[in-house]
Amino acid sequence: MTIITPEDLKSNLELQGVTDSVLEDCEKLQSLIDLKINEVTALTGLPVNPVTRKQIIRDFSSNTFQTDWYPICKVISFKIGGVELTDDDYVLDENSGIFYLTSIHTGLLVIEYINKLSDEVISSKINPLISDMVLYGFTAMDTTNGEISSIHEAEQSISYDTSNSLGNRIYTRINNLKSSYSSARVRWIV
């Protein structure tokens, strides 16, 4: 699964009632998508696009190894003590980045892997989030979208319920994504 395409974004925005000349320019829509991908990555710390990572640990001795970055979508190379490990030598929990080795291995650990969210997360969470973030940019100036909490003028007042505004829903989804992949980790330096 890939990131939302300019054509899909255009369709989503048109369904939401957005009529803007930007929708006719695929390059500008792609730029908006790229901008929102960078925002999601910056706000959550999660890699929407694949990132190749390399870790080296001297004097490794254990039957488990936890990577610094996760989720993991592919292991490129995994060596301990100069021996290349294969799928038969470990079980990988992709979401937490933990390798459960079949036996205790010792020596210099060198691992290279690709860190990226799964295609399922991209299609079910990231693509709709990007679409809503772009939509929010088009509708942020509309005062009926719940952005104003209240206006008082003499004896008259107008209030909007901001708890379910598009901005709050985006913020909540970003925080949920961030907390889905974060955990307290302590690494002892010996």
MOKARA-V451131 format. One record per pair of residues at least 6 apart in sequence whose C-alpha atoms are under 6 Angstrom apart, sorted by the first residue. I is the first residue (numbers start at 1). J is the second residue. D is the distance in whole Angstrom. If there is no record, write none. Layout:
[[I/J/D] [I/J/D]]
//
This chain:
[[1/119/5] [4/127/5] [6/26/6] [6/29/5] [6/30/6] [10/23/6] [36/130/6] [41/47/6] [44/178/5] [47/116/5] [48/116/6] [48/117/6] [50/115/6] [50/116/5] [51/114/6] [51/115/5] [52/113/6] [52/114/4] [53/112/6] [53/113/5] [54/111/6] [54/112/4] [55/110/6] [55/111/5] [56/109/6] [56/110/5] [57/108/6] [57/109/5] [58/108/5] [59/107/5] [59/108/6] [60/106/5] [60/107/5] [60/108/6] [61/105/6] [61/106/4] [62/104/5] [62/105/6] [63/101/5] [63/103/5] [63/104/4] [64/99/6] [64/100/5] [64/101/6] [65/98/6] [65/99/5] [66/97/6] [66/98/4] [67/97/5] [70/96/6] [70/97/5] [70/115/6] [71/94/5] [71/95/4] [71/96/6] [71/97/6] [71/115/6] [71/116/6] [71/117/6] [72/94/5] [72/114/6] [72/115/5] [72/116/6] [73/114/6] [73/115/6] [73/116/6] [74/113/6] [74/114/5] [75/113/4] [76/112/5] [76/113/5] [77/111/6] [77/112/5] [78/84/6] [78/85/6] [78/111/4] [79/85/6] [79/109/6] [79/110/5] [80/107/6] [80/108/5] [80/109/4] [81/107/4] [81/108/5] [89/101/6] [89/102/5] [90/100/5] [90/101/4] [90/102/6] [91/99/6] [91/100/5] [92/98/6] [92/99/5] [146/160/5] [146/161/6] [146/162/5] [146/165/5] [149/159/5] [149/160/5] [150/158/5] [150/159/4] [151/157/5] [151/158/5]]
//
